[in-house]
Amino acid sequence: MKSKVKVLKEIIRIMAERIDDIGDPGYLRRKNAELLAELAVSRRETAQLRRDLSDLQRIVQDLKTTMGSRDADYEVRIRKGHLTDNSYT
């Protein structure tokens, strides 16, 4: 009886090692599904961040355009010597 138990323990140990080597298909499928879900969320977040970045770049460009026209006036006043404290108002 002890020898049968010992043999069965050895068989179970060997099978457990094989499962570790091969991998549990059910576990791998679940893990793959989880990773795919994470990837989908990351892609949506990345797309949103890119849209936000694009919006911010447009805002910066608009501000540069607005400030550029003010800066041109400022430069003209400096050259003419007409710089006042309220040059930007």
N, CA, C and O atoms as CSV, one atom per row, in Angstrom:
chain,resi,resn,atom,element,x,y,z
A,1,MET,N,N,0.823,-1.182,0.000
A,1,MET,CA,C,0.000,0.000,0.000
A,1,MET,C,C,0.873,1.254,0.000
A,1,MET,O,O,0.597,2.202,-0.736
A,2,LYS,N,N,1.928,1.265,0.825
A,2,LYS,CA,C,2.804,2.425,0.862
A,2,LYS,C,C,3.493,2.636,-0.474
A,2,LYS,O,O,3.697,3.772,-0.902
A,3,SER,N,N,3.846,1.561,-1.123
A,3,SER,CA,C,4.525,1.706,-2.408
A,3,SER,C,C,3.586,2.271,-3.464
A,3,SER,O,O,4.016,3.048,-4.317
A,4,LYS,N,N,2.304,1.892,-3.422
A,4,LYS,CA,C,1.333,2.427,-4.370
A,4,LYS,C,C,1.140,3.928,-4.139
A,4,LYS,O,O,1.047,4.698,-5.096
A,5,VAL,N,N,1.082,4.338,-2.886
A,5,VAL,CA,C,0.922,5.752,-2.566
A,5,VAL,C,C,2.151,6.521,-3.030
A,5,VAL,O,O,2.045,7.622,-3.570
A,6,LYS,N,N,3.315,5.926,-2.810
A,6,LYS,CA,C,4.556,6.571,-3.226
A,6,LYS,C,C,4.599,6.731,-4.750
A,6,LYS,O,O,5.007,7.775,-5.259
A,7,VAL,N,N,4.177,5.698,-5.464
A,7,VAL,CA,C,4.152,5.753,-6.930
A,7,VAL,C,C,3.140,6.799,-7.406
A,7,VAL,O,O,3.413,7.555,-8.339
A,8,LEU,N,N,1.982,6.836,-6.764
A,8,LEU,CA,C,0.961,7.810,-7.140
A,8,LEU,C,C,1.448,9.236,-6.884
A,8,LEU,O,O,1.199,10.131,-7.692
A,9,LYS,N,N,2.137,9.451,-5.769
A,9,LYS,CA,C,2.701,10.774,-5.475
A,9,LYS,C,C,3.708,11.176,-6.548
A,9,LYS,O,O,3.739,12.324,-6.991
A,10,GLU,N,N,4.519,10.223,-6.954
A,10,GLU,CA,C,5.519,10.504,-7.991
A,10,GLU,C,C,4.840,10.845,-9.326
A,10,GLU,O,O,5.281,11.750,-10.034
A,11,ILE,N,N,3.778,10.127,-9.664
A,11,ILE,CA,C,3.040,10.384,-10.906
A,11,ILE,C,C,2.413,11.780,-10.856
A,11,ILE,O,O,2.470,12.534,-11.827
A,12,ILE,N,N,1.816,12.109,-9.713
A,12,ILE,CA,C,1.194,13.431,-9.559
A,12,ILE,C,C,2.252,14.532,-9.680
A,12,ILE,O,O,2.013,15.559,-10.314
A,13,ARG,N,N,3.411,14.315,-9.076
A,13,ARG,CA,C,4.493,15.302,-9.157
A,13,ARG,C,C,4.930,15.516,-10.590
A,13,ARG,O,O,5.112,16.652,-11.027
A,14,ILE,N,N,5.098,14.429,-11.319
A,14,ILE,CA,C,5.530,14.513,-12.724
A,14,ILE,C,C,4.476,15.235,-13.559
A,14,ILE,O,O,4.809,16.083,-14.387
A,15,MET,N,N,3.213,14.901,-13.344
A,15,MET,CA,C,2.136,15.551,-14.106
A,15,MET,C,C,2.050,17.039,-13.771
A,15,MET,O,O,1.792,17.863,-14.649
A,16,ALA,N,N,2.262,17.376,-12.516
A,16,ALA,CA,C,2.237,18.779,-12.127
A,16,ALA,C,C,3.367,19.540,-12.815
A,16,ALA,O,O,3.175,20.676,-13.249
A,17,GLU,N,N,4.532,18.927,-12.916
A,17,GLU,CA,C,5.644,19.570,-13.622
A,17,GLU,C,C,5.314,19.768,-15.093
A,17,GLU,O,O,5.638,20.806,-15.669
A,18,ARG,N,N,4.681,18.791,-15.695
A,18,ARG,CA,C,4.302,18.918,-17.114
A,18,ARG,C,C,3.298,20.047,-17.306
A,18,ARG,O,O,3.396,20.819,-18.260
A,19,ILE,N,N,2.341,20.139,-16.405
A,19,ILE,CA,C,1.352,21.215,-16.512
A,19,ILE,C,C,2.049,22.563,-16.394
A,19,ILE,O,O,1.727,23.498,-17.127
A,20,ASP,N,N,3.004,22.665,-15.474
A,20,ASP,CA,C,3.748,23.920,-15.342
A,20,ASP,C,C,4.525,24.233,-16.610
A,20,ASP,O,O,4.585,25.386,-17.038
A,21,ASP,N,N,5.126,23.200,-17.215
A,21,ASP,CA,C,5.899,23.411,-18.434
A,21,ASP,C,C,5.003,23.794,-19.607
A,21,ASP,O,O,5.307,24.726,-20.350
A,22,ILE,N,N,3.917,23.082,-19.766
A,22,ILE,CA,C,3.016,23.304,-20.907
A,22,ILE,C,C,2.137,24.515,-20.666
A,22,ILE,O,O,1.891,25.296,-21.584
A,23,GLY,N,N,1.673,24.675,-19.476
A,23,GLY,CA,C,0.777,25.772,-19.146
A,23,GLY,C,C,-0.668,25.306,-19.175
A,23,GLY,O,O,-1.050,24.462,-19.985
A,24,ASP,N,N,-1.443,25.858,-18.297
A,24,ASP,CA,C,-2.862,25.530,-18.217
A,24,ASP,C,C,-3.597,26.336,-19.284
A,24,ASP,O,O,-3.626,27.564,-19.211
A,25,PRO,N,N,-4.190,25.667,-20.272
A,25,PRO,CA,C,-4.859,26.393,-21.362
A,25,PRO,C,C,-5.978,27.319,-20.872
A,25,PRO,O,O,-6.138,28.424,-21.391
A,26,GLY,N,N,-6.732,26.883,-19.900
A,26,GLY,CA,C,-7.810,27.725,-19.375
A,26,GLY,C,C,-7.264,29.000,-18.752
A,26,GLY,O,O,-7.786,30.091,-18.982
A,27,TYR,N,N,-6.223,28.851,-17.972
A,27,TYR,CA,C,-5.590,30.010,-17.336
A,27,TYR,C,C,-5.016,30.945,-18.400
A,27,TYR,O,O,-5.174,32.163,-18.324
A,28,LEU,N,N,-4.344,30.352,-19.398
A,28,LEU,CA,C,-3.744,31.175,-20.453
A,28,LEU,C,C,-4.808,31.921,-21.252
A,28,LEU,O,O,-4.590,33.065,-21.653
A,29,ARG,N,N,-5.953,31.287,-21.487
A,29,ARG,CA,C,-7.045,31.963,-22.206
A,29,ARG,C,C,-7.585,33.133,-21.382
A,29,ARG,O,O,-7.808,34.222,-21.911
A,30,ARG,N,N,-7.795,32.898,-20.079
A,30,ARG,CA,C,-8.294,33.968,-19.213
A,30,ARG,C,C,-7.295,35.130,-19.154
A,30,ARG,O,O,-7.673,36.298,-19.245
A,31,LYS,N,N,-6.027,34.785,-19.002
A,31,LYS,CA,C,-4.981,35.808,-18.928
A,31,LYS,C,C,-4.924,36.594,-20.243
A,31,LYS,O,O,-4.780,37.817,-20.233
A,32,ASN,N,N,-5.034,35.898,-21.355
A,32,ASN,CA,C,-5.024,36.546,-22.666
A,32,ASN,C,C,-6.218,37.498,-22.800
A,32,ASN,O,O,-6.069,38.612,-23.303
A,33,ALA,N,N,-7.401,37.063,-22.353
A,33,ALA,CA,C,-8.587,37.912,-22.417
A,33,ALA,C,C,-8.400,39.160,-21.548
A,33,ALA,O,O,-8.775,40.260,-21.953
A,34,GLU,N,N,-7.822,38.989,-20.356
A,34,GLU,CA,C,-7.566,40.131,-19.478
A,34,GLU,C,C,-6.602,41.121,-20.132
A,34,GLU,O,O,-6.822,42.332,-20.097
A,35,LEU,N,N,-5.550,40.600,-20.719
A,35,LEU,CA,C,-4.557,41.466,-21.360
A,35,LEU,C,C,-5.143,42.187,-22.578
A,35,LEU,O,O,-4.825,43.349,-22.828
A,36,LEU,N,N,-5.998,41.493,-23.331
A,36,LEU,CA,C,-6.655,42.141,-24.467
A,36,LEU,C,C,-7.576,43.263,-24.003
A,36,LEU,O,O,-7.656,44.311,-24.644
A,37,ALA,N,N,-8.273,43.042,-22.885
A,37,ALA,CA,C,-9.144,44.088,-22.338
A,37,ALA,C,C,-8.311,45.290,-21.893
A,37,ALA,O,O,-8.691,46.434,-22.142
A,38,GLU,N,N,-7.175,45.035,-21.235
A,38,GLU,CA,C,-6.286,46.122,-20.825
A,38,GLU,C,C,-5.768,46.882,-22.041
A,38,GLU,O,O,-5.676,48.109,-22.022
A,39,LEU,N,N,-5.434,46.149,-23.094
A,39,LEU,CA,C,-4.936,46.780,-24.318
A,39,LEU,C,C,-6.001,47.680,-24.935
A,39,LEU,O,O,-5.697,48.784,-25.387
A,40,ALA,N,N,-7.241,47.217,-24.955
A,40,ALA,CA,C,-8.327,48.019,-25.514
A,40,ALA,C,C,-8.510,49.309,-24.714
A,40,ALA,O,O,-8.692,50.382,-25.290
A,41,VAL,N,N,-8.462,49.199,-23.386
A,41,VAL,CA,C,-8.591,50.391,-22.536
A,41,VAL,C,C,-7.430,51.337,-22.797
A,41,VAL,O,O,-7.630,52.546,-22.916
A,42,SER,N,N,-6.232,50.804,-22.886
A,42,SER,CA,C,-5.050,51.640,-23.140
A,42,SER,C,C,-5.146,52.342,-24.487
A,42,SER,O,O,-4.768,53.507,-24.613
A,43,ARG,N,N,-5.643,51.646,-25.478
A,43,ARG,CA,C,-5.790,52.268,-26.802
A,43,ARG,C,C,-6.791,53.409,-26.772
A,43,ARG,O,O,-6.570,54.452,-27.386
A,44,ARG,N,N,-7.917,53.207,-26.041
A,44,ARG,CA,C,-8.906,54.285,-25.925
A,44,ARG,C,C,-8.312,55.484,-25.191
A,44,ARG,O,O,-8.515,56.629,-25.594
A,45,GLU,N,N,-7.579,55.214,-24.112
A,45,GLU,CA,C,-6.954,56.303,-23.363
A,45,GLU,C,C,-5.930,57.043,-24.217
A,45,GLU,O,O,-5.851,58.271,-24.173
A,46,THR,N,N,-5.155,56.304,-24.983
A,46,THR,CA,C,-4.154,56.918,-25.858
A,46,THR,C,C,-4.826,57.790,-26.911
A,46,THR,O,O,-4.364,58.896,-27.193
A,47,ALA,N,N,-5.902,57.298,-27.486
A,47,ALA,CA,C,-6.629,58.076,-28.490
A,47,ALA,C,C,-7.165,59.365,-27.872
A,47,ALA,O,O,-7.092,60.428,-28.489
A,48,GLN,N,N,-7.706,59.273,-26.648
A,48,GLN,CA,C,-8.225,60.465,-25.970
A,48,GLN,C,C,-7.104,61.457,-25.675
A,48,GLN,O,O,-7.268,62.663,-25.858
A,49,LEU,N,N,-5.970,60.944,-25.219
A,49,LEU,CA,C,-4.833,61.818,-24.936
A,49,LEU,C,C,-4.333,62.503,-26.210
A,49,LEU,O,O,-3.940,63.669,-26.174
A,50,ARG,N,N,-4.346,61.792,-27.319
A,50,ARG,CA,C,-3.918,62.400,-28.587
A,50,ARG,C,C,-4.881,63.498,-29.022
A,50,ARG,O,O,-4.458,64.539,-29.526
A,51,ARG,N,N,-6.197,63.260,-28.823
A,51,ARG,CA,C,-7.175,64.304,-29.153
A,51,ARG,C,C,-6.967,65.529,-28.264
A,51,ARG,O,O,-7.010,66.666,-28.734
A,52,ASP,N,N,-6.741,65.279,-26.971
A,52,ASP,CA,C,-6.489,66.389,-26.046
A,52,ASP,C,C,-5.240,67.157,-26.445
A,52,ASP,O,O,-5.232,68.388,-26.420
A,53,LEU,N,N,-4.194,66.445,-26.810
A,53,LEU,CA,C,-2.951,67.086,-27.230
A,53,LEU,C,C,-3.172,67.935,-28.477
A,53,LEU,O,O,-2.671,69.055,-28.575
A,54,SER,N,N,-3.917,67.396,-29.414
A,54,SER,CA,C,-4.204,68.135,-30.643
A,54,SER,C,C,-4.976,69.417,-30.328
A,54,SER,O,O,-4.686,70.478,-30.882
A,55,ASP,N,N,-5.964,69.308,-29.432
A,55,ASP,CA,C,-6.730,70.495,-29.038
A,55,ASP,C,C,-5.824,71.538,-28.385
A,55,ASP,O,O,-5.922,72.730,-28.676
A,56,LEU,N,N,-4.948,71.074,-27.504
A,56,LEU,CA,C,-4.034,71.999,-26.833
A,56,LEU,C,C,-3.053,72.638,-27.811
A,56,LEU,O,O,-2.713,73.814,-27.678
A,57,GLN,N,N,-2.602,71.866,-28.788
A,57,GLN,CA,C,-1.701,72.434,-29.793
A,57,GLN,C,C,-2.403,73.515,-30.605
A,57,GLN,O,O,-1.800,74.533,-30.944
A,58,ARG,N,N,-3.685,73.293,-30.917
A,58,ARG,CA,C,-4.458,74.314,-31.629
A,58,ARG,C,C,-4.594,75.578,-30.788
A,58,ARG,O,O,-4.459,76.690,-31.299
A,59,ILE,N,N,-4.861,75.402,-29.497
A,59,ILE,CA,C,-4.992,76.554,-28.601
A,59,ILE,C,C,-3.678,77.326,-28.535
A,59,ILE,O,O,-3.674,78.555,-28.601
A,60,VAL,N,N,-2.578,76.616,-28.407
A,60,VAL,CA,C,-1.261,77.263,-28.346
A,60,VAL,C,C,-0.997,78.016,-29.641
A,60,VAL,O,O,-0.495,79.140,-29.615
A,61,GLN,N,N,-1.331,77.409,-30.767
A,61,GLN,CA,C,-1.113,78.081,-32.052
A,61,GLN,C,C,-1.951,79.349,-32.151
A,61,GLN,O,O,-1.475,80.377,-32.634
A,62,ASP,N,N,-3.209,79.274,-31.690
A,62,ASP,CA,C,-4.066,80.468,-31.693
A,62,ASP,C,C,-3.481,81.556,-30.798
A,62,ASP,O,O,-3.489,82.733,-31.158
A,63,LEU,N,N,-2.973,81.161,-29.633
A,63,LEU,CA,C,-2.366,82.140,-28.723
A,63,LEU,C,C,-1.111,82.743,-29.337
A,63,LEU,O,O,-0.869,83.943,-29.207
A,64,LYS,N,N,-0.314,81.919,-30.005
A,64,LYS,CA,C,0.887,82.443,-30.653
A,64,LYS,C,C,0.509,83.445,-31.728
A,64,LYS,O,O,1.152,84.486,-31.863
A,65,THR,N,N,-0.526,83.141,-32.490
A,65,THR,CA,C,-0.975,84.052,-33.540
A,65,THR,C,C,-1.435,85.365,-32.930
A,65,THR,O,O,-1.080,86.443,-33.408
A,66,THR,N,N,-2.234,85.265,-31.863
A,66,THR,CA,C,-2.723,86.467,-31.192
A,66,THR,C,C,-1.573,87.258,-30.591
A,66,THR,O,O,-1.502,88.476,-30.756
A,67,MET,N,N,-0.682,86.580,-29.903
A,67,MET,CA,C,0.443,87.249,-29.270
A,67,MET,C,C,1.439,87.751,-30.317
A,67,MET,O,O,2.112,88.759,-30.104
A,68,GLY,N,N,1.530,87.054,-31.433
A,68,GLY,CA,C,2.431,87.480,-32.497
A,68,GLY,C,C,2.054,88.842,-33.025
A,68,GLY,O,O,2.930,89.670,-33.274
A,69,SER,N,N,0.771,89.093,-33.202
A,69,SER,CA,C,0.335,90.404,-33.690
A,69,SER,C,C,0.593,91.463,-32.628
A,69,SER,O,O,0.961,92.589,-32.960
A,70,ARG,N,N,0.410,91.125,-31.370
A,70,ARG,CA,C,0.715,92.079,-30.296
A,70,ARG,C,C,2.221,92.319,-30.204
A,70,ARG,O,O,2.662,93.451,-30.012
A,71,ASP,N,N,3.005,91.252,-30.343
A,71,ASP,CA,C,4.461,91.398,-30.281
A,71,ASP,C,C,4.976,92.276,-31.421
A,71,ASP,O,O,5.921,93.045,-31.241
A,72,ALA,N,N,4.354,92.160,-32.588
A,72,ALA,CA,C,4.784,92.991,-33.721
A,72,ALA,C,C,4.554,94.458,-33.394
A,72,ALA,O,O,5.410,95.298,-33.669
A,73,ASP,N,N,3.390,94.775,-32.803
A,73,ASP,CA,C,3.119,96.154,-32.399
A,73,ASP,C,C,4.124,96.609,-31.345
A,73,ASP,O,O,4.605,97.742,-31.387
A,74,TYR,N,N,4.431,95.746,-30.424
A,74,TYR,CA,C,5.377,96.037,-29.351
A,74,TYR,C,C,6.756,96.353,-29.930
A,74,TYR,O,O,7.405,97.314,-29.519
A,75,GLU,N,N,7.195,95.536,-30.885
A,75,GLU,CA,C,8.506,95.754,-31.513
A,75,GLU,C,C,8.545,97.093,-32.242
A,75,GLU,O,O,9.558,97.792,-32.192
A,76,VAL,N,N,7.467,97.456,-32.912
A,76,VAL,CA,C,7.423,98.731,-33.627
A,76,VAL,C,C,7.544,99.882,-32.646
A,76,VAL,O,O,8.267,100.842,-32.911
A,77,ARG,N,N,6.854,99.805,-31.522
A,77,ARG,CA,C,6.922,100.863,-30.509
A,77,ARG,C,C,8.315,100.987,-29.904
A,77,ARG,O,O,8.774,102.088,-29.598
A,78,ILE,N,N,8.984,99.842,-29.734
A,78,ILE,CA,C,10.343,99.880,-29.190
A,78,ILE,C,C,11.262,100.604,-30.175
A,78,ILE,O,O,12.058,101.454,-29.777
A,79,ARG,N,N,11.151,100.268,-31.446
A,79,ARG,CA,C,12.016,100.885,-32.460
A,79,ARG,C,C,11.780,102.382,-32.561
A,79,ARG,O,O,12.712,103.158,-32.774
A,80,LYS,N,N,10.525,102.778,-32.406
A,80,LYS,CA,C,10.210,104.196,-32.525
A,80,LYS,C,C,10.450,104.936,-31.213
A,80,LYS,O,O,10.391,106.165,-31.186
A,81,GLY,N,N,10.717,104.217,-30.128
A,81,GLY,CA,C,10.945,104.851,-28.842
A,81,GLY,C,C,9.681,105.269,-28.140
A,81,GLY,O,O,9.716,106.154,-27.285
A,82,HIS,N,N,8.566,104.658,-28.475
A,82,HIS,CA,C,7.271,105.014,-27.906
A,82,HIS,C,C,6.791,103.967,-26.908
A,82,HIS,O,O,5.586,103.762,-26.769
A,83,LEU,N,N,7.688,103.315,-26.225
A,83,LEU,CA,C,7.314,102.261,-25.288
A,83,LEU,C,C,6.689,102.876,-24.051
A,83,LEU,O,O,7.276,103.758,-23.423
A,84,THR,N,N,5.509,102.414,-23.704
A,84,THR,CA,C,4.835,102.895,-22.491
A,84,THR,C,C,4.545,101.715,-21.589
A,84,THR,O,O,4.664,100.559,-21.996
A,85,ASP,N,N,4.163,102.017,-20.358
A,85,ASP,CA,C,3.874,100.935,-19.405
A,85,ASP,C,C,2.655,100.132,-19.801
A,85,ASP,O,O,2.566,98.956,-19.448
A,86,ASN,N,N,1.729,100.705,-20.506
A,86,ASN,CA,C,0.511,99.991,-20.882
A,86,ASN,C,C,0.555,99.562,-22.344
A,86,ASN,O,O,-0.450,99.664,-23.047
A,87,SER,N,N,1.689,99.092,-22.802
A,87,SER,CA,C,1.844,98.732,-24.208
A,87,SER,C,C,1.034,97.509,-24.613
A,87,SER,O,O,0.738,97.330,-25.794
A,88,TYR,N,N,0.669,96.664,-23.651
A,88,TYR,CA,C,-0.110,95.462,-23.992
A,88,TYR,C,C,-1.592,95.609,-23.686
A,88,TYR,O,O,-2.337,94.637,-23.813
A,89,THR,N,N,-2.024,96.746,-23.304
A,89,THR,CA,C,-3.447,96.892,-22.961
A,89,THR,C,C,-4.214,97.547,-24.053
A,89,THR,O,O,-5.422,97.745,-23.926
